[in-house]
Amino acid sequence: MTDTPNNPAPSIAGLLLGLNAQQKMGLIVAVAATVAVLAGLWMWGQTPDYRVLYANLSDRDGGAIIESLQQQNIPYKFAEGGGALLVPGNLVHEVRLRLASQGLPKGGTVGFELMETQKFGTSQFLEQVNYQRALEGELARSMQTLAAVENARVHLAIPKPSVFVKEQQKPSASVVLALHPGRTLDPGQVNGIIHLVSSSIPNMPAQSVTVLDQSGNLLSSVHEGAGQTMDATQLKYVREIEQDYIKRIEAILIPITGQQNVKAQVTANIDFSQVEQTAETFKPNQQPNAATIRSAQTLEALNGVTTSGGVPGALSNQPPVPATAPLTRPVAGQAAAAAAGSAANTRKEATMNYEVDRTIQHTKLPVGSIRRLSVAVVMNNRNVTDPKTGKISSKPYTDAEKAQITALVKDAMGFDPKRGDSLNLLNSAFNNEQETLPDVPLWKQPEMQALAKEILKYLLIAGGVGFLIFGVIRPAFKNLAAQAAAQAEAAAAAAAAQHHGHHAAGQYTEQQAQNSYEENLQLAKELTKNDPKIVASVVKEWVNKE
């Protein structure tokens, strides 16, 4: 008895040829569905994340931008409901730069490019209107470059020029600003916009520019009352002064109380008024020996013999002449000669004018001087450790210690009672319970949500591919391989039965074909008992062969 030959491994072509029409159709449908699912998953994984390129575009800008995107083969779509134009997220910045180089979007406003499309034969009135529109558009574009301004509109009222001075009118302007949500303009920025407009239009005063926001609030009123209110620079100066005093006070108390055990607040009253003073003062006359002579005059006359009493008459009855100088020194011996009389009438006069002590003082007081300081200091109780038990307890400062601390604070702040400064020192236990804000869960953080979406997308792709491979393709090929193996084993069993003279071996099952030689012999015996004709035919064939 010879051994049965080894079963060759079935090939895919042999497996496919061994299938019936229904099995082949089912296999084709399964393969086509697998390919379609894999292609869909791959396309879904390659779909870009669309982000907003521009929102609230005008029809003209939208058409020009779409045409440019089509020429550049850049995919785009519109957001549902919002009307925003979306492009792939990795191309947003690049597309914006490309469109900016083409002058898009124009923001719905026209500038001086309007003058480039002038037609021949345009009237002077139309030229003036186009020039005014272009100027308004350029001013609006300049305002839109501000970070807080989303959109701007400018209306100019430019009167016609007149040769009569009395009929000349000043131009005016109105500006409407649409600010970004949550953004505001400080007074300095409003003044900048006002001067931008007034400087762009000839003979336009800054007071003729009106600025509104999208809520109808008058922003230019800040400029009108700027002389009565503090501007941003003055407010910043006040805050710097207050912070400087706070740092001084806390720096001198921290070594005593500890880092987190003292808090100080300072309110400074600053004088920003500009004052100039001019004073002219005169001092009283000084001593003649110490004074400076400005001018001197001496007069001496001799008229003949006179008596001591003088001659009565009109000359002697005249009123005395008023003094012409603040200080007159009498001539020496004149009084004695008048009393005693002399042979001749001698008259001597001396006038001395001394320099007046005069002082002119011009004083310009500094701007930003401190009028008054109000200081409030809060100190925490000090921690005292018991040397016996080692327990830490909180105790307030004594009156003597608080008096010393108050003196330190006064010296640090430059306390001036004449100026009206005030200091309030409070010693109390601090409430160290701080309100802790709950941490944002990891799954609520935007970065983690975006990462989770990407991971979930790839996990779905991997799960779909794995299901197709291990749940559809592998079982299908496994069943085909099992059927092919069963067919090959059945064919091998039939060949072995024919070799041993068993024509009916093909009727046995796969389990009977795999039995050992003893089992086959037992089956042959049973076959002989049940069907002796088959055995007889086999024996007859063996005899004929011999």
C-alpha positions as CSV (number, residue, x, y, z in Angstrom):
1,M,0.0,0.0,0.0
2,T,1.5,3.4,-1.0
3,D,1.2,6.7,0.9
4,T,-1.2,9.4,-0.1
5,P,0.4,12.4,-1.8
6,N,0.7,15.7,0.1
7,N,-2.0,18.3,-0.5
8,P,-0.7,21.4,-2.4
9,A,-1.6,24.9,-0.9
10,P,-4.6,26.4,-2.7
11,S,-3.9,29.5,-4.7
12,I,-6.2,32.6,-4.9
13,A,-7.0,31.9,-8.5
14,G,-7.9,28.3,-7.7
15,L,-10.1,29.5,-4.8
16,L,-11.9,31.9,-7.1
17,L,-12.4,29.2,-9.8
18,G,-13.8,26.9,-7.2
19,L,-16.6,29.3,-6.2
20,N,-20.0,29.2,-7.7
21,A,-21.7,32.2,-9.3
22,Q,-23.5,33.3,-6.1
23,Q,-20.3,33.1,-4.0
24,K,-18.5,35.1,-6.7
25,M,-21.1,37.8,-6.7
26,G,-21.1,38.1,-2.9
27,L,-17.3,38.4,-2.9
28,I,-17.4,41.1,-5.5
29,V,-20.0,43.1,-3.6
30,A,-17.9,42.7,-0.4
31,V,-14.7,43.9,-2.0
32,A,-16.5,46.8,-3.7
33,A,-18.1,47.9,-0.3
34,T,-14.7,47.6,1.4
35,V,-13.0,49.8,-1.2
36,A,-15.8,52.4,-1.0
37,V,-15.7,52.5,2.8
38,L,-11.9,52.8,2.7
39,A,-12.0,55.6,0.1
40,G,-14.7,57.4,2.1
41,L,-12.6,57.2,5.3
42,W,-9.5,58.4,3.5
43,M,-11.4,61.4,2.0
44,W,-12.9,62.2,5.4
45,G,-9.5,62.1,7.0
46,Q,-8.1,64.4,4.3
47,T,-11.0,66.9,4.5
48,P,-9.4,70.2,5.7
49,D,-10.7,72.2,8.7
50,Y,-12.4,75.3,7.2
51,R,-12.1,78.6,8.9
52,V,-13.4,82.1,8.4
53,L,-11.5,84.1,5.8
54,Y,-13.7,87.2,5.7
55,A,-17.2,88.0,7.2
56,N,-19.7,90.6,6.3
57,L,-18.4,91.1,2.8
58,S,-20.1,93.4,0.3
59,D,-21.4,91.9,-2.9
60,R,-18.6,93.6,-4.9
61,D,-15.8,92.4,-2.7
62,G,-17.3,88.9,-2.4
63,G,-17.5,88.4,-6.1
64,A,-13.9,89.7,-6.6
65,I,-12.6,87.4,-3.9
66,I,-14.4,84.3,-5.2
67,E,-13.1,84.9,-8.7
68,S,-9.5,85.2,-7.3
69,L,-10.0,82.0,-5.3
70,Q,-11.2,80.1,-8.3
71,Q,-8.2,81.3,-10.3
72,Q,-5.8,80.1,-7.6
73,N,-7.7,76.7,-7.3
74,I,-8.3,77.3,-3.6
75,P,-11.4,75.5,-2.2
76,Y,-14.0,77.6,-0.4
77,K,-17.5,77.4,1.0
78,F,-20.0,79.7,2.8
79,A,-21.0,79.3,6.4
80,E,-24.6,78.5,7.0
81,G,-26.6,81.5,8.3
82,G,-23.7,83.8,8.8
83,G,-22.7,84.3,5.2
84,A,-18.9,84.1,6.1
85,L,-16.5,82.9,3.5
86,L,-14.6,79.8,4.6
87,V,-11.3,78.4,3.3
88,P,-9.0,75.6,4.7
89,G,-7.5,76.6,8.0
90,N,-3.9,76.1,6.9
91,L,-4.4,78.5,4.0
92,V,-6.1,81.4,5.8
93,H,-3.1,83.6,6.3
94,E,-1.6,82.9,2.9
95,V,-4.8,83.6,1.1
96,R,-5.3,86.9,3.0
97,L,-1.8,88.0,2.0
98,R,-2.4,87.1,-1.6
99,L,-5.7,89.0,-1.6
100,A,-4.2,92.0,0.1
101,S,-1.6,92.2,-2.7
102,Q,-4.5,92.5,-5.1
103,G,-6.2,95.2,-3.0
104,L,-9.0,92.9,-1.7
105,P,-11.2,93.4,0.1
106,K,-11.8,97.0,-0.4
107,G,-14.1,97.2,2.6
108,G,-17.0,98.7,0.7
109,T,-15.3,102.1,0.4
110,V,-13.6,103.7,-2.5
111,G,-10.6,105.8,-2.4
112,F,-8.6,107.8,-4.9
113,E,-8.8,104.9,-7.3
114,L,-12.2,106.4,-8.2
115,M,-10.4,109.2,-10.0
116,E,-8.7,106.7,-12.3
117,T,-12.0,105.8,-14.0
118,Q,-12.9,109.4,-15.0
119,K,-14.6,109.5,-18.4
120,F,-14.0,112.2,-21.0
121,G,-16.6,115.0,-20.8
122,T,-17.3,114.7,-17.1
123,S,-18.7,117.9,-15.6
124,Q,-16.9,119.9,-13.0
125,F,-19.6,119.2,-10.4
126,L,-19.3,115.4,-10.9
127,E,-15.5,115.7,-10.6
128,Q,-15.9,117.6,-7.3
129,V,-18.3,114.9,-6.0
130,N,-16.0,112.1,-7.0
131,Y,-13.1,113.9,-5.3
132,Q,-15.1,114.3,-2.1
133,R,-16.1,110.6,-2.2
134,A,-12.5,109.6,-2.7
135,L,-11.3,111.7,0.1
136,E,-14.0,110.3,2.5
137,G,-13.0,106.8,1.5
138,E,-9.3,107.4,2.1
139,L,-10.0,108.9,5.5
140,A,-12.3,105.9,6.4
141,R,-9.5,103.5,5.4
142,S,-7.0,105.3,7.6
143,M,-9.3,105.1,10.6
144,Q,-9.9,101.4,10.0
145,T,-6.2,100.7,10.5
146,L,-6.8,101.4,14.2
147,A,-6.9,98.2,16.3
148,A,-10.2,99.2,18.0
149,V,-12.0,100.3,14.8
150,E,-13.8,97.7,12.8
151,N,-15.5,100.0,10.3
152,A,-15.7,103.8,9.7
153,R,-17.7,106.2,7.6
154,V,-16.8,109.8,7.0
155,H,-19.1,112.6,5.8
156,L,-17.5,115.9,4.6
157,A,-19.3,119.2,4.3
158,I,-17.1,121.3,2.1
159,P,-18.7,124.7,1.2
160,K,-18.2,126.4,-2.2
161,P,-15.4,128.9,-2.2
162,S,-16.4,132.6,-2.3
163,V,-14.5,135.8,-3.2
164,F,-16.3,137.6,-0.4
165,V,-14.6,137.3,3.0
166,K,-17.9,137.6,4.9
167,E,-19.5,134.8,3.0
168,Q,-16.7,132.3,3.5
169,Q,-17.6,129.3,5.5
170,K,-15.4,126.8,7.3
171,P,-15.7,123.1,6.2
172,S,-16.9,120.5,8.7
173,A,-16.9,116.7,9.0
174,S,-18.8,113.9,10.7
175,V,-17.3,110.5,11.6
176,V,-19.2,107.3,12.5
177,L,-17.0,104.6,14.0
178,A,-18.0,100.9,14.4
179,L,-15.8,99.5,17.2
180,H,-14.9,95.9,17.8
181,P,-17.0,94.2,20.6
182,G,-15.5,95.1,23.9
183,R,-13.1,97.7,22.6
184,T,-13.2,101.4,23.3
185,L,-11.2,104.5,22.3
186,D,-9.5,106.7,24.9
187,P,-9.6,110.5,24.7
188,G,-6.1,110.6,23.1
189,Q,-7.2,108.3,20.3
190,V,-10.4,110.4,19.7
191,N,-8.3,113.5,19.5
192,G,-6.0,111.8,17.1
193,I,-8.9,111.0,14.8
194,I,-10.2,114.6,15.0
195,H,-6.8,116.0,14.1
196,L,-6.4,113.5,11.3
197,V,-9.6,114.7,9.7
198,S,-9.0,118.4,10.3
199,S,-5.4,118.2,9.0
200,S,-6.6,116.5,5.8
201,I,-9.1,119.2,4.8
202,P,-7.9,122.8,4.2
203,N,-9.2,125.4,6.6
204,M,-11.1,122.9,8.8
205,P,-10.8,123.6,12.5
206,A,-10.7,120.7,14.9
207,Q,-13.8,121.9,16.6
208,S,-15.8,121.3,13.4
209,V,-15.2,117.5,13.5
210,T,-17.9,115.4,15.2
211,V,-17.1,111.7,16.1
212,L,-19.8,109.1,17.0
213,D,-19.7,105.4,17.7
214,Q,-22.1,102.7,16.5
215,S,-24.2,103.3,19.7
216,G,-24.7,107.0,19.0
217,N,-22.4,108.1,21.8
218,L,-20.7,111.4,21.1
219,L,-17.0,110.8,21.4
220,S,-15.8,114.2,20.4
221,S,-17.3,115.7,23.6
222,V,-14.2,114.5,25.3
223,H,-12.1,116.8,23.2
224,E,-14.4,119.7,23.8
225,G,-14.0,119.4,27.6
226,A,-10.4,118.5,27.6
227,G,-9.5,121.8,29.2
228,Q,-11.7,121.0,32.2
229,T,-11.0,117.3,32.7
230,M,-7.8,115.3,33.2
231,D,-6.4,113.7,30.2
232,A,-4.8,110.2,30.0
233,T,-1.3,111.6,30.6
234,Q,-2.3,113.4,33.8
235,L,-4.2,110.3,35.1
236,K,-1.1,108.2,34.4
237,Y,1.1,110.6,36.3
238,V,-1.3,110.5,39.3
239,R,-1.2,106.7,39.3
240,E,2.6,106.7,39.1
241,I,2.8,109.0,42.1
242,E,0.4,106.9,44.2
243,Q,2.2,103.7,43.3
244,D,5.6,105.2,44.2
245,Y,4.3,106.1,47.7
246,I,2.8,102.7,48.1
247,K,6.1,101.0,47.3
248,R,7.9,103.3,49.7
249,I,5.5,102.5,52.6
250,E,5.4,98.8,52.0
251,A,9.2,98.6,51.5
252,I,9.8,100.1,54.9
253,L,7.2,98.0,56.7
254,I,7.7,94.6,55.1
255,P,10.9,93.9,57.1
256,I,8.8,94.4,60.3
257,T,5.5,92.7,59.4
258,G,6.4,90.2,56.7
259,Q,5.8,90.0,53.0
260,Q,2.1,89.4,52.9
261,N,1.2,91.1,56.2
262,V,0.9,94.8,55.1
263,K,-1.2,96.6,52.6
264,A,-1.1,100.3,51.8
265,Q,-3.2,102.6,49.6
266,V,-2.4,106.2,48.7
267,T,-4.7,108.9,47.2
268,A,-2.8,111.9,45.8
269,N,-4.4,115.2,45.1
270,I,-2.2,116.7,42.3
271,D,-2.4,120.3,41.2
272,F,-2.1,120.6,37.4
273,S,-3.0,124.3,37.1
274,Q,-0.4,126.5,35.4
275,V,0.2,129.7,37.5
276,E,2.6,132.6,36.8
277,Q,3.2,135.4,39.3
278,T,5.0,138.8,38.9
279,A,5.7,140.9,42.0
280,E,7.3,144.3,42.4
281,T,8.2,145.4,45.9
282,F,9.7,148.6,47.4
283,K,11.6,148.7,50.6
284,P,11.7,151.8,52.9
285,N,14.5,154.4,52.6
286,Q,17.8,153.3,54.0
287,Q,20.3,155.3,56.1
288,P,21.8,158.2,54.1
289,N,25.3,156.9,54.7
290,A,24.4,153.5,53.4
291,A,22.2,154.6,50.5
292,T,23.2,155.1,46.9
293,I,23.0,158.7,45.6
294,R,21.0,158.8,42.4
295,S,21.3,162.7,41.8
296,A,22.5,165.8,43.8
297,Q,21.8,169.5,43.3
298,T,23.3,172.5,45.2
299,L,22.2,176.2,45.0
300,E,23.9,179.2,46.7
301,A,22.7,182.9,46.4
302,L,24.0,186.3,47.9
303,N,21.6,189.3,47.7
304,G,23.0,191.9,50.2
305,V,22.3,192.9,53.8
306,T,19.3,191.4,55.5
307,T,17.9,191.3,58.9
308,S,17.3,188.3,60.9
309,G,13.5,188.7,60.7
310,G,13.4,189.4,57.0
311,V,11.3,191.9,55.1
312,P,7.6,191.5,55.5
313,G,5.7,191.4,52.3
314,A,4.5,189.2,49.5
315,L,7.7,187.2,49.2
316,S,7.8,186.3,52.9
317,N,4.1,185.4,52.9
318,Q,4.2,182.7,50.2
319,P,3.4,179.1,51.2
320,P,6.3,176.8,51.6
321,V,7.5,175.0,48.5
322,P,6.9,171.1,48.7
323,A,10.0,169.0,49.0
324,T,11.3,167.6,45.7
325,A,13.3,164.8,47.2
326,P,12.5,162.1,49.9
327,L,15.4,163.3,51.9
328,T,16.9,166.8,52.3
329,R,20.0,167.5,54.3
330,P,20.1,171.2,55.7
331,V,23.2,173.2,55.1
332,A,25.5,173.4,58.1
333,G,25.3,176.7,60.0
334,Q,22.3,178.0,58.0
335,A,20.0,177.9,61.0
336,A,22.5,179.6,63.3
337,A,23.1,182.4,60.7
338,A,19.4,182.9,60.3
339,A,18.9,183.3,64.0
340,A,21.8,185.6,64.6
341,G,21.4,187.7,61.4
342,S,24.3,188.6,59.1
343,A,25.5,191.5,57.0
344,A,24.3,189.8,53.8
345,N,21.3,187.7,52.6
346,T,22.9,184.4,51.9
347,R,20.7,181.5,50.5
348,K,22.0,178.0,50.1
349,E,20.0,174.9,49.0
350,A,21.1,171.3,48.6
351,T,19.0,168.5,47.2
352,M,20.0,164.8,47.4
353,N,18.0,162.0,45.5
354,Y,18.8,158.5,46.7
355,E,18.2,155.3,44.7
356,V,15.0,153.5,45.6
357,D,15.3,149.8,46.7
358,R,13.0,148.0,44.1
359,T,12.5,144.3,43.6
360,I,10.7,142.6,40.6
361,Q,10.0,138.9,40.9
362,H,8.5,136.6,38.2
363,T,7.5,133.2,39.4
364,K,6.1,130.3,37.3
365,L,4.8,127.6,39.7
366,P,5.5,124.0,38.6
367,V,2.7,121.8,37.2
368,G,1.9,118.6,39.0
369,S,2.7,119.6,42.6
370,I,1.1,117.6,45.4
371,R,-1.7,119.4,47.2
372,R,-2.5,116.6,49.7
373,L,-1.8,113.0,50.5
374,S,-4.2,110.5,52.1
375,V,-2.6,107.3,53.2
376,A,-4.3,104.1,54.6
377,V,-2.2,101.3,56.0
378,V,-3.5,97.9,57.2
379,M,-1.2,95.5,59.1
380,N,-1.8,91.9,60.0
381,N,-1.3,90.7,63.6
382,R,2.2,89.4,64.3
383,N,2.8,85.7,64.9
384,V,4.3,84.9,68.3
385,T,5.7,81.4,69.1
386,D,5.4,80.1,72.6
387,P,8.9,79.0,73.8
388,K,7.4,76.3,76.0
389,T,4.8,74.7,73.8
390,G,6.0,75.9,70.4
391,K,2.5,76.9,69.5
392,I,2.1,79.9,67.2
393,S,-0.4,82.5,68.1
394,S,-1.5,85.8,66.6
395,K,-1.2,88.9,68.7
396,P,-1.8,92.6,67.8
397,Y,0.9,95.2,68.0
398,T,1.3,97.3,71.1
399,D,0.5,101.0,71.1
400,A,4.2,101.9,71.3
401,E,5.0,99.7,68.3
402,K,2.1,101.3,66.3
403,A,3.4,104.7,67.2
404,Q,6.8,103.8,65.9
405,I,5.4,102.4,62.7
406,T,3.2,105.5,62.3
407,A,6.4,107.7,62.6
408,L,8.1,105.5,60.0
409,V,5.3,105.8,57.6
410,K,5.1,109.6,58.0
411,D,8.8,109.9,57.3
412,A,8.5,107.6,54.2
413,M,5.6,109.6,52.7
414,G,6.9,113.0,53.7
415,F,4.0,113.9,55.9
416,D,3.3,117.6,55.9
417,P,0.5,118.8,58.4
418,K,0.5,122.2,56.7
419,R,-0.5,120.6,53.4
420,G,-3.3,118.7,55.1
421,D,-1.9,115.2,54.8
422,S,-3.7,112.4,56.6
423,L,-2.5,108.9,57.7
424,N,-4.7,106.1,59.0
425,L,-3.0,103.0,60.4
426,L,-5.1,99.9,61.3
427,N,-3.8,96.7,62.9
428,S,-6.1,93.7,62.4
429,A,-6.0,90.0,61.7
430,F,-6.1,89.2,58.0
431,N,-8.6,86.8,56.5
432,N,-6.2,84.4,54.7
433,E,-9.1,82.4,53.2
434,Q,-8.6,83.1,49.5
435,E,-11.3,82.3,47.0
436,T,-9.8,79.7,44.7
437,L,-11.3,79.6,41.2
438,P,-12.1,76.1,40.0
439,D,-9.7,74.8,37.5
440,V,-11.0,74.3,34.0
441,P,-11.4,70.6,33.4
442,L,-9.0,69.1,30.9
443,W,-11.8,68.1,28.6
444,K,-13.2,71.6,28.5
445,Q,-10.0,73.3,27.4
446,P,-10.2,74.3,23.7
447,E,-6.7,72.9,22.9
448,M,-7.6,69.5,24.3
449,Q,-11.0,69.5,22.6
450,A,-9.3,70.1,19.2
451,L,-6.7,67.4,19.9
452,A,-9.5,65.0,21.0
453,K,-11.3,65.6,17.7
454,E,-8.3,64.8,15.7
455,I,-7.5,61.7,17.7
456,L,-11.2,60.6,17.5
457,K,-11.1,61.1,13.7
458,Y,-8.1,58.9,13.2
459,L,-9.4,56.3,15.7
460,L,-12.6,56.0,13.7
461,I,-10.6,55.6,10.5
462,A,-8.4,52.9,12.1
463,G,-11.5,51.2,13.6
464,G,-13.3,51.2,10.3
465,V,-10.3,49.8,8.5
466,G,-9.8,47.2,11.2
467,F,-13.4,46.1,11.1
468,L,-13.3,45.7,7.3
469,I,-10.1,43.7,7.5
470,F,-10.8,41.5,10.4
471,G,-14.6,41.4,10.3
472,V,-15.3,41.2,6.5
473,I,-12.3,40.4,4.4
474,R,-10.6,37.9,6.7
475,P,-13.7,35.8,7.4
476,A,-14.6,35.7,3.7
477,F,-11.2,34.5,2.7
478,K,-11.1,32.1,5.6
479,N,-14.4,30.5,4.5
480,L,-13.0,30.3,0.9
481,A,-9.8,28.7,2.2
482,A,-11.8,26.2,4.3
483,Q,-14.0,25.3,1.4
484,A,-11.0,24.9,-0.9
485,A,-9.2,22.8,1.7
486,A,-12.3,20.6,2.1
487,Q,-12.5,20.1,-1.6
488,A,-8.8,19.3,-1.8
489,E,-9.0,16.8,1.0
490,A,-12.1,15.2,-0.6
491,A,-10.2,14.9,-3.9
492,A,-7.2,13.4,-2.1
493,A,-9.4,10.9,-0.3
494,A,-11.1,9.9,-3.6
495,A,-7.7,9.4,-5.2
496,A,-6.6,7.2,-2.3
497,A,-9.7,5.1,-2.4
498,Q,-9.3,4.6,-6.2
499,H,-5.7,3.6,-5.6
500,H,-6.8,0.9,-3.1
501,G,-9.8,-0.1,-5.3
502,H,-12.5,1.8,-3.5
503,H,-14.7,3.5,-6.1
504,A,-17.1,4.6,-3.5
505,A,-14.5,6.5,-1.5
506,G,-15.9,9.8,-2.8
507,Q,-19.1,9.2,-0.9
508,Y,-17.4,9.4,2.4
509,T,-17.3,12.6,4.4
510,E,-14.3,14.7,5.1
511,Q,-14.0,13.1,8.6
512,Q,-13.9,9.5,7.0
513,A,-11.2,10.6,4.5
514,Q,-8.9,11.6,7.4
515,N,-9.2,8.3,9.3
516,S,-6.2,6.1,9.7
517,Y,-5.6,2.9,7.8
518,E,-7.3,0.7,10.5
519,E,-10.4,2.8,10.3
520,N,-10.5,2.5,6.5
521,L,-10.1,-1.2,6.8
522,Q,-13.0,-1.4,9.2
523,L,-15.1,0.6,6.8
524,A,-14.1,-1.7,3.9
525,K,-15.3,-4.7,6.0
526,E,-18.6,-3.0,6.7
527,L,-18.9,-2.1,3.0
528,T,-18.3,-5.7,2.1
529,K,-21.1,-6.8,4.3
530,N,-23.6,-4.2,3.2
531,D,-22.8,-4.2,-0.6
532,P,-21.0,-7.3,-1.8
533,K,-21.4,-6.3,-5.4
534,I,-19.0,-3.4,-5.0
535,V,-16.4,-5.7,-3.4
536,A,-16.8,-8.3,-6.2
537,S,-16.3,-5.6,-8.9
538,V,-13.2,-4.4,-7.1
539,V,-11.7,-7.9,-6.9
540,K,-12.5,-8.5,-10.5
541,E,-10.7,-5.4,-11.5
542,W,-7.6,-6.4,-9.5
543,V,-7.6,-9.8,-11.2
544,N,-7.8,-8.2,-14.7
545,K,-5.0,-5.9,-13.9
546,E,-2.8,-8.8,-12.8
